[in-house]
């Protein structure tokens, strides 16, 4: 509950389809594209605050004129820093050259960052590398315009070592074994191949090198390059690329794990990681923003032609459900309803935990992303209360007076905001013993709203590590003196590591895993841990497609509620006076609430790519062997 998770990334791509003069005349500025990029990136700051980057390409420039600009930042507020740098540079040029003010052609020629094609990225560093070199977009430079490649993505590959080795076999010498560099170099290799073949084709047709250049741009088959480059990719990804001459693409993994949406009209093509971001920035309705198909690439040619082409055969759709529960902006119409449904569906378990005593129960949530599921929970609770009132009225209709009826109808579900986060306390002290006391005060509590006879029900999106729950939230809630604290997770128990872009790489970091180990010890079943290790070790050198997730055996002896009860016991300190219960969503209800996004490997161990089984097996072996290392 409220554990800080680093996750995912956000991408933004804008291609202006009209000359810059059009935007100057219609919108009052030739910098329309830059302004929209700022909006798209700022509206996705929830997806990454470790770094931000921006790149632009000018189309049809003369040789010797700079046509690619890039700026990146890993400052505390990276998006603001990026656009401050851009604005300062633009204003510097405009102040030094007043003659540029109303001359769009001169602006394009002389001012950096102004162009027709833009790519932006916001980043969380899942590997903890927050140096400027790790910030997207990445740039592969070449004097041949067509061979310049700019790449940014929301992705994580499970088979980086295999991809790295394939580059070596191609004769390359990659500078590092990072998935972004590896993927960029692989695409770059096949881009080089394609350009070389097309040049030879033009040469055979009698064209000079200069004459060949625009023909190469026209004939370059981006889809074929991506098909050749992506054969061995295993992971979740939405990657965006710009080629120096002006082609662009956004390519999505075959299982649709990572999201990507686009909008197109006669003025613009725009891509972002979230639908409402596009809706807000361009004031377009929900149904006008489309999803890029899993396994397909949206390809924008330099001439403005837009196509969606299948690159890899789509597999069973396993779009990440955690995206819906927690990471994406809740302003998406579908996500908003899904989160409310998650809250509604967990009410029966909540009612059971409080013996259906809604009169003596206060409902609340831990800020802020759980607010929507809280609304669903409370609406369902109100429906339950209304039904109880109806039944009472029908049963006692001959005895009711006006006063007793009014008294009955006045009974409502009690809701309060009992926790207010004081985030500045988090990083003040790092020494463990001092920090523990500090963490316990990360939240301020609202006094005077809970009675000693009350149950206190608190809902949040998920419980991952349980650290904040144990050190802060339960202790804080206990200060209110309720008789029972019920912690509710709108997500199921997170039992397995992620390897597709969310920072859950270690088994021992998951409180559900630690609870299962405690249960195995208590019931003299710990031999299962040794057996699972032996099975994982035995398949260590097999191909990914042959691997099995044997770690599921750790949880097999127990019902989900047994694990939940053990988590509650582990996270309660001896000084806690209230009874503590913990309730998790069921996987079945998760699928009901999010029917289009069935990627549930965090909860079930059912990974959408073969590399997932490699990662969970490696993560378990790391735990067993006492290695503090990532599994991918």
WOTA-V720891 format. One record per residue. N is the residue number from 1. RES is the residue in one small letter. PSI is psi in whole degrees, 0 to 359 (* if undefined). Layout:
{{N/RES/PSI} {N/RES/PSI}}
//
This chain:
{{1/x/121} {2/x/20} {3/x/136} {4/x/122} {5/x/130} {6/x/140} {7/x/152} {8/x/193} {9/x/175} {10/x/140} {11/x/152} {12/x/131} {13/x/134} {14/x/130} {15/x/118} {16/x/129} {17/x/352} {18/x/163} {19/x/154} {20/x/331} {21/x/328} {22/x/316} {23/x/327} {24/x/317} {25/x/317} {26/x/319} {27/x/359} {28/x/3} {29/x/144} {30/x/352} {31/x/21} {32/x/314} {33/x/320} {34/x/319} {35/x/317} {36/x/325} {37/x/321} {38/x/315} {39/x/313} {40/x/321} {41/x/318} {42/x/324} {43/x/353} {44/x/20} {45/x/340} {46/x/340} {47/x/355} {48/x/125} {49/x/12} {50/x/336} {51/x/161} {52/x/149} {53/x/157} {54/x/138} {55/x/149} {56/x/154} {57/x/133} {58/x/135} {59/x/147} {60/x/47} {61/x/161} {62/x/150} {63/x/139} {64/x/346} {65/x/137} {66/x/130} {67/x/353} {68/x/130} {69/x/145} {70/x/142} {71/x/138} {72/x/156} {73/x/142} {74/x/29} {75/x/175} {76/x/325} {77/x/79} {78/x/324} {79/x/313} {80/x/318} {81/x/317} {82/x/310} {83/x/338} {84/x/316} {85/x/316} {86/x/311} {87/x/319} {88/x/318} {89/x/318} {90/x/313} {91/x/325} {92/x/315} {93/x/317} {94/x/323} {95/x/323} {96/x/336} {97/x/81} {98/x/337} {99/x/345} {100/x/342} {101/x/312} {102/x/13} {103/x/97} {104/x/323} {105/x/318} {106/x/320} {107/x/312} {108/x/320} {109/x/322} {110/x/337} {111/x/125} {112/x/160} {113/x/339} {114/x/131} {115/x/196} {116/x/350} {117/x/127} {118/x/145} {119/x/130} {120/x/160} {121/x/137} {122/x/143} {123/x/138} {124/x/135} {125/x/95} {126/x/340} {127/x/4} {128/x/5} {129/x/107} {130/x/23} {131/x/160} {132/x/332} {133/x/340} {134/x/355} {135/x/133} {136/x/163} {137/x/149} {138/x/152} {139/x/127} {140/x/109} {141/x/151} {142/x/150} {143/x/339} {144/x/121} {145/x/317} {146/x/338} {147/x/356} {148/x/131} {149/x/127} {150/x/129} {151/x/137} {152/x/151} {153/x/162} {154/x/90} {155/x/162} {156/x/129} {157/x/137} {158/x/342} {159/x/48} {160/x/320} {161/x/318} {162/x/317} {163/x/320} {164/x/315} {165/x/324} {166/x/327} {167/x/320} {168/x/320} {169/x/336} {170/x/357} {171/x/7} {172/x/168} {173/x/78} {174/x/145} {175/x/338} {176/x/162} {177/x/57} {178/x/145} {179/x/325} {180/x/314} {181/x/316} {182/x/314} {183/x/318} {184/x/317} {185/x/328} {186/x/314} {187/x/317} {188/x/322} {189/x/312} {190/x/336} {191/x/313} {192/x/315} {193/x/312} {194/x/317} {195/x/317} {196/x/315} {197/x/318} {198/x/324} {199/x/317} {200/x/321} {201/x/314} {202/x/320} {203/x/318} {204/x/336} {205/x/2} {206/x/14} {207/x/146} {208/x/170} {209/x/320} {210/x/321} {211/x/331} {212/x/332} {213/x/307} {214/x/332} {215/x/320} {216/x/315} {217/x/320} {218/x/319} {219/x/348} {220/x/123} {221/x/92} {222/x/320} {223/x/319} {224/x/320} {225/x/315} {226/x/322} {227/x/317} {228/x/324} {229/x/338} {230/x/7} {231/x/322} {232/x/12} {233/x/133} {234/x/113} {235/x/187} {236/x/131} {237/x/147} {238/x/104} {239/x/140} {240/x/139} {241/x/147} {242/x/138} {243/x/147} {244/x/327} {245/x/347} {246/x/355} {247/x/154} {248/x/157} {249/x/155} {250/x/123} {251/x/132} {252/x/147} {253/x/155} {254/x/336} {255/x/356} {256/x/32} {257/x/310} {258/x/142} {259/x/155} {260/x/131} {261/x/154} {262/x/158} {263/x/142} {264/x/135} {265/x/198} {266/x/354} {267/x/333} {268/x/152} {269/x/132} {270/x/140} {271/x/141} {272/x/166} {273/x/345} {274/x/139} {275/x/311} {276/x/338} {277/x/315} {278/x/317} {279/x/315} {280/x/313} {281/x/331} {282/x/5} {283/x/55} {284/x/151} {285/x/163} {286/x/313} {287/x/354} {288/x/347} {289/x/121} {290/x/159} {291/x/138} {292/x/130} {293/x/142} {294/x/137} {295/x/359} {296/x/164} {297/x/134} {298/x/119} {299/x/125} {300/x/110} {301/x/163} {302/x/328} {303/x/2} {304/x/358} {305/x/133} {306/x/126} {307/x/156} {308/x/120} {309/x/137} {310/x/127} {311/x/312} {312/x/145} {313/x/126} {314/x/142} {315/x/190} {316/x/130} {317/x/122} {318/x/51} {319/x/140} {320/x/120} {321/x/336} {322/x/328} {323/x/317} {324/x/322} {325/x/323} {326/x/311} {327/x/318} {328/x/161} {329/x/132} {330/x/357} {331/x/351} {332/x/132} {333/x/318} {334/x/316} {335/x/321} {336/x/313} {337/x/324} {338/x/318} {339/x/321} {340/x/319} {341/x/321} {342/x/319} {343/x/318} {344/x/317} {345/x/339} {346/x/355} {347/x/315} {348/x/319} {349/x/324} {350/x/314} {351/x/320} {352/x/321} {353/x/337} {354/x/14} {355/x/34} {356/x/20} {357/x/75} {358/x/337} {359/x/326} {360/x/43} {361/x/135} {362/x/130} {363/x/136} {364/x/186} {365/x/160} {366/x/125} {367/x/157} {368/x/339} {369/x/345} {370/x/358} {371/x/321} {372/x/315} {373/x/329} {374/x/316} {375/x/319} {376/x/319} {377/x/315} {378/x/321} {379/x/317} {380/x/322} {381/x/322} {382/x/321} {383/x/318} {384/x/315} {385/x/319} {386/x/321} {387/x/321} {388/x/319} {389/x/315} {390/x/314} {391/x/319} {392/x/317} {393/x/315} {394/x/323} {395/x/328} {396/x/26} {397/x/334} {398/x/349} {399/x/345} {400/x/138} {401/x/171} {402/x/317} {403/x/315} {404/x/327} {405/x/316} {406/x/319} {407/x/319} {408/x/313} {409/x/338} {410/x/345} {411/x/128} {412/x/163} {413/x/131} {414/x/123} {415/x/140} {416/x/155} {417/x/104} {418/x/350} {419/x/132} {420/x/124} {421/x/136} {422/x/82} {423/x/336} {424/x/342} {425/x/342} {426/x/316} {427/x/16} {428/x/317} {429/x/137} {430/x/341} {431/x/129} {432/x/307} {433/x/323} {434/x/323} {435/x/326} {436/x/316} {437/x/324} {438/x/316} {439/x/327} {440/x/347} {441/x/20} {442/x/328} {443/x/140} {444/x/148} {445/x/148} {446/x/111} {447/x/156} {448/x/3} {449/x/353} {450/x/135} {451/x/156} {452/x/343} {453/x/3} {454/x/148} {455/x/144} {456/x/114} {457/x/121} {458/x/125} {459/x/142} {460/x/174} {461/x/316} {462/x/160} {463/x/116} {464/x/288} {465/x/332} {466/x/0} {467/x/307} {468/x/325} {469/x/313} {470/x/315} {471/x/337} {472/x/300} {473/x/312} {474/x/316} {475/x/318} {476/x/315} {477/x/327} {478/x/334} {479/x/340} {480/x/354} {481/x/43} {482/x/163} {483/x/333} {484/x/137} {485/x/123} {486/x/112} {487/x/125} {488/x/127} {489/x/124} {490/x/351} {491/x/155} {492/x/176} {493/x/129} {494/x/109} {495/x/342} {496/x/152} {497/x/156} {498/x/154} {499/x/17} {500/x/20} {501/x/1} {502/x/139} {503/x/74} {504/x/74} {505/x/345} {506/x/131} {507/x/314} {508/x/348} {509/x/347} {510/x/123} {511/x/329} {512/x/321} {513/x/316} {514/x/324} {515/x/318} {516/x/321} {517/x/319} {518/x/319} {519/x/320} {520/x/319} {521/x/314} {522/x/327} {523/x/17} {524/x/41} {525/x/15} {526/x/347} {527/x/337} {528/x/325} {529/x/316} {530/x/320} {531/x/318} {532/x/319} {533/x/315} {534/x/320} {535/x/318} {536/x/317} {537/x/322} {538/x/336} {539/x/12} {540/x/326} {541/x/12} {542/x/163} {543/x/150} {544/x/322} {545/x/343} {546/x/358} {547/x/151} {548/x/144} {549/x/91} {550/x/347} {551/x/341} {552/x/336} {553/x/338} {554/x/325} {555/x/343} {556/x/324} {557/x/352} {558/x/145} {559/x/151} {560/x/323} {561/x/330} {562/x/318} {563/x/319} {564/x/317} {565/x/322} {566/x/322} {567/x/316} {568/x/318} {569/x/318} {570/x/328} {571/x/356} {572/x/133} {573/x/158} {574/x/331} {575/x/353} {576/x/125} {577/x/325} {578/x/154} {579/x/135} {580/x/128} {581/x/148} {582/x/132} {583/x/132} {584/x/152} {585/x/153} {586/x/154} {587/x/323} {588/x/316} {589/x/325} {590/x/317} {591/x/326} {592/x/318} {593/x/325} {594/x/67} {595/x/339} {596/x/355} {597/x/84} {598/x/17} {599/x/96} {600/x/25} {601/x/332} {602/x/325} {603/x/328} {604/x/341} {605/x/8} {606/x/87} {607/x/144} {608/x/349} {609/x/156} {610/x/327} {611/x/336} {612/x/319} {613/x/327} {614/x/317} {615/x/314} {616/x/324} {617/x/316} {618/x/319} {619/x/319} {620/x/318} {621/x/322} {622/x/316} {623/x/311} {624/x/322} {625/x/359} {626/x/26} {627/x/124} {628/x/75} {629/x/156} {630/x/155} {631/x/1} {632/x/*}}
//
